[in-house]
Amino acid sequence: MTISETCRLAKEHASAAAFSSEAEKNKMLMLAADALLAREEEILAANAEDLARFTREAWLRDRLLLDKKRIAGIAEGLRQLVALTCPVGEVIEHFTTAGGLDVSRVRVPFGVVGIIYEARPNVTADAVGLCLKSGNAVVLRGSKDAFCSNAAIVRVMKDAIRAGGSDPEFIQLIEDTSREGAREFMRQKGTLDVLIPRGGAALIQSTLENASVPVIETGTGNCHVYVEKSADLAMAKTILLNAKTQRISVCNACESLVVDDAFAREHLADLLAPLREKGVELVGDERARRYAPFVGTACEEDYFTEYLAMKLSVKVVEDVREAVGWINEHSTHHSEAIVTADDEAAELFLREVDSACVYRNASTRFTDGFEFGFGAEMGISTQKLHARGPMGLRELTSYKFVIRGNGQVRG
Amino acid sequence: MTISETCRLAKEHASAAAFSSEAEKNKMLMLAADALLAREEEILAANAEDLARFTREAWLRDRLLLDKKRIAGIAEGLRQLVALTCPVGEVIEHFTTAGGLDVSRVRVPFGVVGIIYEARPNVTADAVGLCLKSGNAVVLRGSKDAFCSNAAIVRVMKDAIRAGGSDPEFIQLIEDTSREGAREFMRQKGTLDVLIPRGGAALIQSTLENASVPVIETGTGNCHVYVEKSADLAMAKTILLNAKTQRISVCNACESLVVDDAFAREHLADLLAPLREKGVELVGDERARRYAPFVGTACEEDYFTEYLAMKLSVKVVEDVREAVGWINEHSTHHSEAIVTADDEAAELFLREVDSACVYRNASTRFTDGFEFGFGAEMGISTQKLHARGPMGLRELTSYKFVIRGNGQVRG
C-alpha cells in the first residue's frame, strides 16, 4: 500500500474509532494487552531480527531492545489506560446566544493522528493505546531499524481486536520507512489531522521543516536549574543532582546550571561536588571557573546544547532578572526550576520564564504525564499551540460547536 | 529593518505586552481608538495613495477602501475590546500530585503572534487590538496593495500608545511586502509563536506549504445546507436563502445544497425558487435537474468549490447517512446545517459531520465571534489543532504549568 492509501484507510475508519463506546475501547485495550503477553515469543523473535541488523550506538540499541519484562511493561501500560476516562463528548462550554441559538462546545477526537518516531518499539503500543482510548485513528511511521518489532506489535494488537469482534483498521503502520517516505507522510494533509514527532532534535526539526499537516512539537529539553542567592544549599545540591543525573537521556533532565554570583562565590564548589564525584563533566563561564577551579571552559554553543549525557554547563548571573533573561534566550522552553527561599524572586521566575513547566524548589525531572497524574503520556509539547507540557488523553482531542436552533437566520 | 529584525523587536517587547495590567491595556485601546478618529484625514490620505495604485477587481477595491464611517467602525471595534475580560492569568486547573507538588495550569499569552493578510486595512487595527488585549506582541504582514493604509493605521495607534506613556514596540509592521518576504516571514520560528493567515484559499495554502511557525488555518468555507426529508419547507427555504444570499463573499455562506430525494422529488423546484428569483446560478446532479429543470449541470469540481458568488451546487441523496458522508468528503470543515424535524437524523448529523460548527435548523451564517458573543474575532479556524471555529481572545492564549514544591526530587 502507498503511504497515502495507508493514511486514507485509517481515515475511513476514524469515525468507527470516534464512536466506539468506552466499554468497547476498554475491551480492545485488555485484549491487546493479553495478546502481547501471549505472543511475546513472536514479538521477541521479530525484535531479534531488528537487533541482528542494528549497528548503531549501544544506547540506541538499548532503546530498541525488547525483553519479557519490557513487553510486560508495555502490556501494563495498555491496562492502565482502561482506568482513565475518555474525555470525548465532554461539553466544555454551553450558552444561548442573544438570538436564541443553543450552543455547545463539545470535545471530539482529532480524527487521524500521525506519529513519526525513532527505534523505540514501546512507542508503537503506547501510541496505539492512547489514540484508541481518545477515539482517534492512528497512523504509525516508525523507523526502519525497528520495523520488524513494530510490525509484530501492530499485528498482535490488531489480531486481538479483530478476534474480539471489532474492526482494527483504524490502526495503520506505514510500510515505507525510507526518508522520502517520511517526507511524504508529513504532507498527508487532508487525511492526517495532526502529526506528532517523538524523538530527537533532528527528527523534530525535519518534521517542522517538511510537514504540511499541523504538528505538535515535542521533546527537546535544554532544561535549567537556577540557584538564587537565598537558596538553601542542601536543597540546591539535592535538586541539581537529581535533575542532572537521575536519568541523563531524557528531555526533562537538567543541562545547565544558572547561579547567582552571591551564592556561587561562596558555595559553587560545594554545590557541584556531588556531580563531580559522579563523573559529570562541568563547563562554565569565567566566574564559574574562578569559584570552582575544576570547571572547564564553556563555549557559546554549550549553553544551547541538550547534552543528554554526563555533562553540565554553568553560568553565573547577578540576580533573578538576569537569570530569567538568560534562560529565555537559551532554553528550549521545556522545564526550568528555581531554587530559592525568596517568594518575590520565585514568583518573578515562575511568571516570566517562558517554558512549558516552571518549578520552584523541585526537580525538572517531574515533567511527565505519569508524575502529573495524567495516567499516560503521548509526549511533552514544547510549542504553545494547542498543548504545552505533558500531553495526556485530553490533549489528543479537539472540539466542535454544536448549535441547535428553530429556524434562525442572520439579519 | 529586515524581517527577522522586525520580528525580533516584537519578541523583545513581548513580555511587556504580557505583563501589562488590564487598566493599561484598556487605556491603550481607548487612546488608539481616539487617535484613529482624530487623525482620520491622515489615514484617508494614505488610503487614497493605495487606491490610486490599485488596478484589481472592484470587490477587492471595496475591501481596501476606507471612509469616515469605516474608520469609525474600526475605532468602535477597539473600544468594544475594553469591555471584554482578558483571559490571561486564569488558573485552568489546579491539583496536588502524589508527591506533594502543587501544580497550576495557568493561561498565558502566546508571546508573538504573526498575522499575514490581504488588502483589508481594517484587519490591521482589529489584529492589533485583539493581540494587545490578550497580552501578545504582534507582527503584521499586510499586502503591498494596502501598505500605505496599514502603515498609517499602525503609526497612529503607536503614536497614541507612546503619548499615553507606554512603549508601543510590541506592535510591528513588516515593511517588505514582496512574495519572498512573505515566505521569509512564515519561517521566523524562534521569534513568532504562531502564525495566522487571514484571507483567501491561495494565501492559506501558501502559508501551510511554507510556514515553519505553527499555523492556525482559517477561513475557507465550502459550507453545506442539508435538507432532510422531514424538513419544514418554509423553514428550509428561509434558511437556505439566508445562508446563500445574505452575504455571498463570506466564509460562512452556503455554497452547496444537499437534499433528500424524498423531499427533492416534491419540493426542490419550490425550495430553489427564491434563489432563482434572486439570480443565483444553480447547478446540480441528474436528479436535481430532473426535479427542477432550471438547474444546470454540475461537474465534480463544483462540489469542491467555495464560490463566494451567486452560485449554488445541488446534490440529491437518499438519506442522512449519505448526506453525512457526502459532506465530510466535500466540505472544508467550516460550517454545515441540517434542516429537519427528525431528532434522530439531527443528532446523527450533529455528531458525525466533522466540521467546526454544525447546526440544526439555523443558518450557517451564524459562525462568527460576535454572533457567538465572544465580542471580537481573529478569524474562524478550520483546523482541529488548538482552536476550531470562531477565535476570540481565549484562542489567542496558551498555558503553562507552574509547579511549587519544597525540595522534591524524583525517585
Interface residues (C-beta under 8 A of the other chain):
Chain A: S15 F19 F95 T97 A98 G99 L101 V103 F110 G111 K189 D193 V194 L208 E209 S212 P214 V215 I216 E217 D232 M235 T238 I239 L241 N242 A243 Q246 A346 L350 R351 E352 D354 S355 A356 C357 V358 Y359 R360 N361 A362 S363 R365 F366 T367 E371 F372 G373 Q383 K384 L385 H386 R388 G389 P390 S398 Y399 K400 F401 V402 I403 R404 G405 N406 G407 Q408 V409 R410
Chain B: S15 F19 F95 T97 A98 G99 L101 V103 F110 G111 K189 D193 V194 L208 E209 S212 P214 V215 I216 E217 D232 M235 T238 I239 L241 N242 A243 Q246 A346 L350 R351 E352 D354 S355 A356 C357 V358 Y359 R360 N361 A362 S363 R365 F366 T367 E371 F372 G373 Q383 K384 L385 H386 R388 G389 S398 Y399 K400 F401 V402 I403 R404 G405 N406 G407 Q408 V409 R410
